[in-house]
Every structure is written in structure tokens, then in C-alpha cells.
């Protein structure tokens, strides 16, 4: 089967390579010519466990183009960012992909929209563009099948997570099921196209609301002299309770964005919007902890540990670090960033030693495993302050090394019994 995959990013490229390894003839399509040059050299535009090995296994069935060719299947996996000026989904890349497909669309072809979109996008935006091919909607097949993979474990989750396929009709759903079954070992659930669009947004909104609740608990604990981390662990022993961990904010392309895809056209989304407000305010709260630690220091320098949005990946999309850095700069702080995974960022990156030189406070924003291995006795700083917004360091070890340590959400006057 010949398949065009439009968009070779964090989801499109792994999907294309899994299909290529399964024996399909894959055309990887991307308008970013620099990305195509990197791939043609046998390199990858981002890091993901197992992806390099998969690329070399699948490359004989994988070609690269800037526009799609006639084929049996077209998979749209382009980015759908949030327009932050109006909090509405930017679907321009989806529209562009559909515009590229319809000139080569033939009878019985299958078009799969994987990109996360507001409910109704497949029918209201993509379908009318595809019909410009001259084909009636009964002559080709359109489905929405949202990805459910997370950076750092993408390939494993693409293979083994359950998948939802929502088609305009049963024939379209069956045709897509045949394609994904060639590499997916999870259960495949069938539904209609609009429900499939809704489900992906519901999943990420559920997580966003749960994180907001954890962050609210964290701030209440700060006011009440409680260790929120211990309290959450104890509460989660209840068989029907599963509270997530608090943190410095929510990042990534999904959880921080998808809830607003739901609320854009709704007038009944109070809880979702409140959760977004809570999570978006966490960088401000974290910086308030920095103010307390650096009070009385003239022109303080802070060291940001971690600019990726989550641990052990190089993905900085929607990372809370950017807001923390911007707020800190606006208040006159000098900021030095260290991240062992990220190579390119909007702000200068330093190695570990240089990031803490003449610094007055370390702020852990990202939960990279490497931060657990740092020996605090080897860090030369002007003032030894540590704020851990992820509760990942050995607090006693850092205190023994002379650090004044603050774990976000832990304001208890004692530790355990």
C-alpha cells in the first residue's frame, strides 16, 4: 500500500517509519526543506528513544517530498498550535495539507486526519476542501484517528496504546483500521468522526484539570504548613483517588493547548477555563518563591534547571520555563539556563558549571533524571539557594552541602513521624 504522511514532526515521522517498517511504500511530506535535508543525510530532527534505529530499519521504504504523490492513503499529521492572541486553534496547516491532497485524490482513497482539532473540523474544514477534487464524499474515505503518544515513549505508545478511529462511514473506518492494524497492537475502537475528535480533547482536558487540582492543593499546603507530596501519596492510597503531581506549570503541545480547543465555541466551560487559569499561573507562583529566597540580594542571578516541558525529552513546546524566564527578566533577574537534553532554545543555554557560577538560586523546573545525580558539594555559587518545583532532589543531601532548600508545596514544620 502506498501512503503519504504529511507532516514529519513528533507524531508524523514515527508514524511514517512504523508504516514503512510494516512494508508499506511511504512518502514523507514536509514543507520544511531544512528538515528534509537533515533526514536525507540519515539524521533526525529531534530525539526520541528507538527512532534512530527504526529510521535505519525502515528507510528503504521511505522517500521524502515537499508535496504529496498519488497514493492509496494520505495521513495528515501537521501541527495545530493555539493562537495565543485569541485562544483559538490555528488550523492553517491542516487546511494547507488538505489543499495539497485534493489535486492528487482519487476514487476510493483514504484520508486520515491525525492532528488534534476542535470537534467538527473534519466535516466542516477538511471535507469541503477534499471535495474540490471533483469527487463526492461517498467516493473517497475520511476519518479522524487521533494520536495518543507522549514524547519520550512515542514508539512504544504508538504500537501498544489503544487507538480510536472515527469515520464518516463504516467503510472509511474499516479501511483505516486495516492500515493501522499493520503496526498497532492495541485495541482499535470505532466511532464517528466528530466523537473521535472530542475524545482526544477530553483525555487531555481531564489531565489538565487533575493537574490544576494538584497545583491548588500545593498552594493551599504552602499556606497551611503541610507537605503536599506526602498528603497526595497518602490520599492516593484510596482506591478511587488518583491525584497527579503539582508542578511549575503545564507544557507540551497537548495538555496546555487541547482544553482551549474545546472551550473556543462553548459558553459552558467554567471548570476547564479555571483549570487553565490555575496552571497558567504557576510560573508566577514559582517566581514568588524565588523572590523570597533572593530577598535582599542586589541584582540576583537564578539558574533555571530544565527548559524542556517534561523530563528526559528535548521538547520545549509550551514549556513553563519560557514564562518563568520572561517574568524573571522583567523583574531584573539575570537568568542562566541549563538543560542536558535541549540543544536549541529561545534563551542561551549553559553547561552545569557555568549555569551556577555567581548564581544566587537554583530553580528546578523540569524533572530530568540527570538532576537527581548532581552532587551539590561540587557546585560553586554566590549564594546557595535551591527551589525544587518537582520534588525530585534528595533534600537532606543538599542541606548537608550548605543549601537553603525549598520544595514547592512542602511547608511542613516536620517530616513524617
C-alpha positions in Angstrom: 0.0 0.0 0.0 1.3 3.5 -0.9 0.9 6.0 1.9 1.6 9.8 2.0 2.3 11.1 5.5 2.0 14.9 5.6 4.0 16.4 8.5 7.2 14.8 9.7 7.2 16.1 13.3 7.0 14.4 16.7 4.0 12.3 15.5 4.2 12.2 11.7 7.8 10.9 11.4 7.4 8.0 13.9 4.1 7.1 12.2 5.6 7.1 8.8 8.6 5.0 9.9 6.4 2.4 11.7 4.3 2.1 8.5 7.4 1.8 6.4 8.8 -0.9 8.6 5.5 -2.7 8.2 6.1 -2.9 4.5 4.2 0.0 3.1 5.6 2.4 0.5 5.8 5.6 2.4 6.2 9.1 1.1 7.1 11.5 3.9 5.9 15.0 3.0 7.0 18.2 4.7 7.3 21.8 3.5 10.3 22.4 5.8 13.1 21.8 3.3 15.8 22.0 6.1 14.1 19.1 7.9 14.1 17.1 4.7 17.8 17.8 4.2 18.6 16.5 7.7 16.6 13.3 7.1 18.2 12.7 3.8 21.6 12.8 5.5 20.4 10.0 7.7 20.0 12.2 10.7 16.9 13.0 12.8 15.4 16.5 13.5 14.6 15.5 17.2 15.5 12.9 19.7 13.2 10.0 20.6 14.1 6.6 22.1 14.3 4.0 19.4 13.6 6.4 16.5 17.1 6.3 15.0 17.2 2.5 14.9 13.7 2.5 13.4 14.8 5.0 10.7 17.6 2.8 9.5 15.3 -0.3 9.5 12.6 1.4 7.5 14.5 3.8 5.2 14.3 1.6 2.1 10.5 2.0 2.1 10.7 5.7 2.9 11.1 8.6 0.5 10.9 12.4 1.1 9.0 15.0 -0.8 7.7 18.6 -0.4 4.3 17.7 -1.9 2.2 14.5 -1.9 2.0 12.0 -4.7 -0.9 9.9 -5.8 -1.4 7.1 -3.4 -3.9 4.9 -1.6 -3.8 6.7 1.8 -3.0 10.2 3.0 -2.3 10.8 6.7 -2.3 14.4 7.9 -0.1 14.8 11.0 0.7 18.5 10.9 0.8 20.8 13.9 -2.3 22.6 15.2 -1.0 25.3 17.6 -3.1 27.6 19.7 -3.3 31.2 18.6 -2.5 32.7 22.0 -3.8 36.1 21.0 -7.3 34.8 20.8 -7.0 31.3 22.3 -8.4 29.6 19.2 -6.9 26.7 17.3 -4.7 27.6 14.3 -5.8 25.2 11.6 -3.9 26.7 8.8 -1.5 23.7 8.5 -4.5 21.3 8.3 -6.1 23.4 5.6 -2.8 23.6 3.7 -2.4 19.8 3.9 -5.9 19.2 2.6 -5.2 21.7 -0.2 -2.1 19.7 -1.2 -4.0 16.4 -1.2 -7.1 17.2 -3.2 -5.3 17.6 -6.6 -4.0 14.0 -6.4 -7.0 12.5 -4.6 -8.6 9.5 -6.5 -11.6 7.4 -6.1 -11.5 5.0 -3.0 -8.5 6.8 -1.5 -8.4 7.2 2.3 -7.6 10.4 4.1 -6.8 10.3 7.8 -6.6 13.4 9.9 -4.4 12.6 13.0 -3.8 16.2 14.0 -5.6 17.3 17.2 -8.5 19.5 16.2 -11.7 21.0 17.6 -14.9 18.9 17.1 -16.3 19.3 13.6 -13.0 20.1 11.8 -13.0 17.0 9.7 -16.5 17.6 8.3 -16.5 21.4 8.3 -13.0 22.2 7.1 -11.3 19.2 5.6 -14.2 17.5 3.8 -15.2 20.6 1.7 -11.5 21.0 0.6 -11.2 17.4 -0.4 -14.4 17.6 -2.5 -12.6 20.2 -4.7 -11.1 17.1 -6.3 -14.4 16.6 -8.1 -15.2 13.5 -6.0 -18.3 13.2 -4.0 -17.8 12.4 -0.3 -19.1 8.9 -1.0 -16.3 8.3 -3.5 -13.4 8.7 -1.1 -12.9 8.0 2.6 -12.3 10.4 5.5 -11.5 9.5 9.1 -10.1 11.1 12.2 -7.7 8.9 14.3 -6.0 11.0 17.0 -2.6 10.1 18.2 -2.2 9.1 21.8 1.6 9.1 22.2 3.9 11.1 24.5 7.4 12.3 23.8 10.0 10.1 25.4 7.8 6.9 24.8 6.3 7.6 21.4 7.1 4.4 19.6 6.0 2.1 22.4 2.8 4.0 22.9 2.0 4.1 19.1 2.5 0.3 19.0 0.6 -0.7 22.2 -1.8 2.0 23.1 -5.4 1.6 22.1 -6.5 3.7 19.1 -9.7 5.4 18.2 -10.9 5.6 14.6 -13.8 7.8 13.7 -15.0 7.7 10.1 -17.6 9.5 8.1 -19.0 6.0 7.4 -18.3 2.4 8.3 -16.4 1.7 5.1 -13.9 4.5 5.9 -13.4 3.3 9.4 -12.7 -0.3 8.2 -10.2 1.0 5.7 -8.3 3.0 8.3 -8.4 0.0 10.7 -6.8 -2.1 8.1 -3.9 0.4 7.8 -3.3 0.9 11.5 -3.5 -2.8 12.2 -0.3 -3.3 10.3 1.7 -1.9 13.2 -0.7 -1.2 16.1 -1.1 -4.0 18.7 -3.5 -2.1 20.9 -7.3 -2.4 20.7 -8.9 -0.3 18.0 -12.2 1.3 18.9 -14.6 2.5 16.2 -16.8 5.6 16.4 -18.0 8.5 14.2 -15.6 11.3 13.2 -16.8 14.1 15.5 -16.8 11.8 18.6 -13.2 10.8 17.8 -12.2 14.5 17.7 -13.9 15.1 21.0 -12.4 12.1 22.8 -8.8 13.2 22.3 -9.6 16.7 23.7 -11.4 15.1 26.7 -8.5 13.0 27.6 -6.0 15.8 27.7 -8.5 18.1 29.4 -9.0 15.5 32.2 -5.3 15.6 32.8 -5.1 19.4 32.8 -7.9 19.6 35.3 -6.3 17.0 37.5 -3.0 18.8 37.5 -4.8 22.1 38.3 -6.3 20.4 41.3 -2.9 19.2 42.4 -1.5 22.7 42.0 -4.3 24.1 44.0 -3.5 21.6 46.8 0.1 22.6 46.6 -0.6 26.3 47.1 -3.1 25.5 50.0 -0.4 23.4 51.6 2.1 26.3 51.4 -0.5 28.4 53.3 -1.3 25.7 55.8 2.2 24.3 56.7 1.7 20.9 55.1 3.8 18.7 52.8 1.5 18.3 49.8 3.7 15.5 48.4 3.2 13.3 51.5 -0.5 14.2 51.6 -1.0 13.3 47.9 0.8 9.9 48.4 -1.5 9.2 51.3 -4.7 10.3 49.6 -3.8 8.1 46.5 -4.0 5.0 48.7 -7.7 5.4 48.5 -8.9 3.0 45.7 -10.9 5.7 43.9 -8.4 8.6 44.2 -5.6 9.3 41.7 -4.2 12.8 42.2 -1.4 13.9 39.9 1.7 15.8 40.9 1.8 19.6 41.1 4.5 21.4 39.2 5.6 24.8 37.8 3.0 24.8 35.0 1.8 22.7 32.2 3.6 22.5 28.9 3.8 20.4 25.7 1.6 20.6 22.6 -1.3 18.7 24.1 -2.3 19.3 27.7 -1.7 23.0 27.7 -3.5 23.6 24.4 -6.2 21.0 23.8 -8.6 22.2 26.6 -8.9 25.5 24.8 -9.9 23.7 21.5 -13.0 22.6 23.5 -13.9 25.9 25.0 -13.5 28.2 22.0 -17.0 27.6 20.8 -18.7 26.9 24.1 -20.4 29.1 26.7 -20.5 26.3 29.3 -16.8 25.6 30.2 -16.2 27.3 33.5 -14.2 24.5 35.1 -12.0 23.9 32.1 -11.2 27.6 31.8 -10.5 27.8 35.6 -8.1 24.8 35.4 -6.2 26.5 32.5 -6.0 29.7 34.6 -4.6 27.9 37.6 -2.0 26.0 35.6 -1.0 29.1 33.6 -0.5 31.0 36.9 2.0 28.5 38.3 5.1 30.2 36.8 4.1 33.4 38.6 3.8 31.4 41.8 7.1 29.7 41.3 8.8 33.1 40.8 7.2 34.3 44.1 9.2 31.5 45.8 12.3 32.8 44.1 11.6 36.3 45.4 11.5 35.1 48.9 14.8 33.1 48.6 16.6 36.0 47.0 15.2 38.9 49.1 17.9 41.3 50.0 20.3 40.2 47.2 21.1 43.0 44.8 20.6 42.1 41.1 20.3 38.4 41.8 21.1 35.6 39.3 19.0 32.5 39.1 19.9 29.2 37.5 17.0 27.5 35.7 17.5 23.8 35.6 15.4 22.4 32.7 13.8 24.2 29.8 12.0 21.2 28.2 8.4 20.9 29.1 8.8 17.5 30.7 11.5 15.2 32.0 14.0 13.4 29.8 13.0 14.9 26.4 14.3 17.8 24.3 10.8 19.2 23.5 10.3 22.8 24.6 6.9 23.4 23.2 4.7 25.5 25.6 7.3 24.9 28.3 6.6 26.8 31.6 10.3 27.8 31.7 9.7 30.4 29.0 7.2 32.3 31.1 9.3 32.0 34.2 12.4 33.3 32.4 10.4 36.2 30.8 8.9 37.2 34.1 12.3 37.0 35.9 14.0 39.1 33.2 11.2 41.7 33.5 11.9 41.9 37.3 15.6 42.5 36.8 16.9 39.0 37.5 19.8 37.6 35.5 18.8 34.1 34.3 21.1 31.3 33.2 19.6 28.1 31.8 20.9 24.5 32.0 19.3 21.6 30.2 21.2 18.4 29.4 18.7 17.4 26.7 17.9 20.6 24.9 20.3 21.9 22.2 18.3 24.8 20.8 16.2 27.3 22.8 15.0 30.8 22.8 17.5 31.8 25.5 21.2 31.0 25.9 22.0 27.6 27.4 25.0 27.0 29.6 26.7 23.8 30.9 26.2 22.9 34.5 29.3 24.5 35.9 28.7 27.8 34.1 25.0 27.9 34.8 25.6 28.1 38.6 28.7 30.3 38.6 27.9 33.5 40.6 24.3 32.3 40.9 22.1 33.0 43.9 19.4 30.4 43.5 18.8 27.2 41.5 15.3 26.6 40.3 14.4 23.1 39.1 11.6 23.5 36.5 12.0 20.2 34.6 12.2 16.7 36.1 15.2 15.4 34.2 16.8 12.3 35.8 20.2 13.9 35.5 19.3 16.5 38.2 19.0 13.7 40.7 22.6 12.7 40.1 24.1 16.2 40.7 26.5 16.4 43.7 25.6 19.7 45.3 29.0 19.9 47.1 30.6 20.4 43.6 28.5 23.5 42.8 30.3 26.8 43.2 27.7 29.6 43.7 27.5 33.0 45.2 24.5 32.1 47.4 23.4 28.5 47.9 19.6 28.5 47.5 17.6 25.7 45.9 14.0 25.7 44.9 12.7 22.3 43.6 9.3 22.7 41.9 9.2 19.0 41.1 10.2 17.4 44.4 13.0 15.3 42.8 16.1 16.1 44.8 17.4 14.5 48.0 16.6 17.4 50.3 18.9 16.2 53.1 21.8 15.8 50.7 21.5 19.4 49.5 21.1 20.8 53.1 24.2 18.9 54.1 26.0 20.7 51.2 25.0 24.1 52.7 22.0 24.8 50.6 18.8 26.6 51.8 16.3 24.2 50.2 12.7 24.9 49.3 10.4 22.1 47.9 7.4 23.6 46.3 4.3 22.5 48.1 6.2 21.5 51.2 5.9 24.0 54.1 5.6 21.4 56.8 7.4 22.1 60.1 8.3 18.4 60.4 8.9 15.5 58.1 7.0 12.3 58.9 6.9 10.7 62.4 
